[in-house]
Amino acid sequence: MTSMYPVTLKLTGRFCTVVGGGAVAARKVTSLLEQGARVTVISPEVHEDLLAIQNQLIWKKQCYSDGMLEGSFLVIAATESRETNHAVYEWCEEHQVLVNVVDSLEESSFTVNAMVQRGDLMLAVSTSGISPAVSRKIRQELEQTYGPEYGVMLEILAETRQEAMETIQDSGKRRQFLQSVADMELPELLKKETKEEVQKRVKLCLSSYLD
């Protein structure tokens, strides 16, 4: 069993490099851009999906060679060449840079999880790189279970927590209130009522905890 440490990375503004320009590389680039990363692609040619968004990235139109990854926070090796992917791994290993090698779990220092995002709620599924197909299946099941109401719930909870910090001075009462809100099953309420109506319910609950 491969030991993996589950984390989520903040990539906004980080320099990330994808070596390779095929369909797999295109998917990796798209996901990095969605997270605000500054992406460089190293490949003589690229997939049409990358051509369509080339104004959003830096494209080095050449084959990979040592030294091209300098300054990278994170690297993905996604070429069809085992030799090239291994060379990328060796450079990253030597320079202590996070690397995902698409054709080698053993050479990857991280794997990319299947993910469901609902606002600030992120549900990630990992099989430690063993079966992306199983990860996708579980992700699809989660998409059915956790709808957009969970993102709205977290918006309400963020506002509620801030208001509670400002208005409930007793820390014990504050914990009780926040627990009461957590027990209100907000996702189910949001399926039937508007956000504003649910917010009114929460504010009514808050009023009972004020001195």
N, C-alpha and C positions, 0 to 999 in steps of 0.2 A: 504494500500500500504506500503510495506516494504521500508524504506529509506536506500539506499546503496550508498557508496562513491566510485566512480570509480577510481582505481589506478592500476598501473602495478608495480610489485615487482621485485627487483633484488635479485635473490636467489643464485647466484654463491657463493659457499663456505659456504652457510648457512646450519645449521643443521635442517633438516625437518624429521618428523616422521609420518609414516603411520601405523595405528593400524588396522590390518586385512590382510589377505593373499589371498583373492579370486580374481575373474576376475576384479571387480571394483577397488580393491586396486592395482592390477597390472597396470591398466591404469593410475591411479594417480601416481604411482611410476615412470612409464616411462616418464610422462610429467615433473615431478620434476627433474629427471636425465637430461632430454634434456635441462633444464634451468641451469644446473651446480650445483644443490643442492647436499648436502651430506645427503643421505637418510638412515634412519633406519626403518626397518620393524619389527613390533611386532606381531607375530602369531606363533602358534605351527606348522602349516602347511601352505604351500604357493602354489599358482597356478603355473602351469608349465611354464608360461611366466616369472614368478619371479625366478624360478629355473634356467632358462636359463641365467639370468643376475645377479645371486647372488654375483658374484665377483665384481659387481659395487656398492654394498650396504652392510650395516650391517644388519644381520638377527638375531633377538633375538627370539629363538625358544621356546617361552612360551606365556602363556596367559597374557593379560594386567593386571597390578596392579598399584596402586598409586605410584608415584615416578619415574616411568619408562620414563616419558616425560621431566625430568629435562634437561635443556640446549637446548630444542627445540625452534626454532624461529617460526615454523609453524607446525601445526598438522592436519592430516586428519584421522577422525574416519570412517573406512570403513568395519566394521565387520557386520555379519548378526545378531548380538545380540543387541537388543535395550538397554538392561541393560548396556552392555559394552560401547556402543557408548555414552550413557548418562553419564556414569562415566568419560569418556574422556572429554566430554564437561564440566562437573563440575570442573575437575582439571584445565582445560585451562581457564575457567572463573575466578576461584580463583586466578590463577597466571598470568592473563592478557596475555595469549598466543593466537595468531591467530589460529582459529580452523574451519575446515569445517566438518560437520557431514552429511554424505551422505543420511541419512534417516530422517533428521530433519532440515528444513530451519530455524526454530525458534531458534535452538541451534547453528547455524553457524554464526560466525563473518565475514565470507567471502564466496563467491561462486566462482566457477571456470568457467571462461567464455569460450565459444566457440571461437576459434581464427583462423585467417588467417595471416600467416607470409610471407612477401615478403621482404627478406633482413631486413633492419631496419624499414620497414613499418609493423606495427602490427595493425590489425583490430580485435577488441574484441566485442563479442555480448553477451549480458546478458538479461535474463528474470527474474533476481533476484531469480533464482532457481525455478521458478514456472513451466517452461516447457523446459527442455533440448532438447526435440524434435524440438520445434520451433527454438531454438538457432542453432541447427544443420542445419535446413533448410535454415535459413538466412545465416549461414556461407557458405553453399554450393553455394548459389547465389553470395555471395561476391567473392568466389574463381573463379567463371566464369567471374566476372566483373574486378577484379584486378589480372592481371597475373604477371609473373615474371619480366616484363618490369618495374614495379613500384619499385622493389628492385634495379634494375640497375639505374633507374632515381635518387634515393636517393644517390647512389654512386657518380654519376655525380654532383649532387647538393652539396654534402659534399666537393668535390674537388673544385668546382666552388666558393663556399662561402669562403673557405680558400684563394684561389687565389685573390678573390675580396678584402678581408681584407688586403692582402699584397700589392696590386697594385693600388687600388682606394682610394685615401686619403680622398676625400670629402665624408662625410657620406651620404649626400643627393643623390649624384650620385650613391653611392654604393647601396642604397635602390632601386633606379630606375632600376639599372642593375639587381639586384636580382629579382625584380618584373617582369622585361622583360623576364628573364629566366623562371620564374614560368608560364608566359603566353605563352610559346612556345609549350605547349602541348607535353612535352617530351615523355610520354608513347606512344602516337600515332606515333611519329617519330621512337621510338625504335622498333615498330612492323614492320617497313619498312626498317630501316637502322641499321647498326652495332653501337655498343657503341662508337667506334672510330669516326665514321662519325658524330654522334650527338655531341660528344665532340668538334669536329672542328666547328660545328655551334655555340656552346656556346662560344668558344674562339673568334670567329669572332665577336660575339655580344659584348664580353668583350672589344675587341680592340677599339670599337667605344666609350667607356666610359673612356679610358685612356687619360690623359692630354698630 
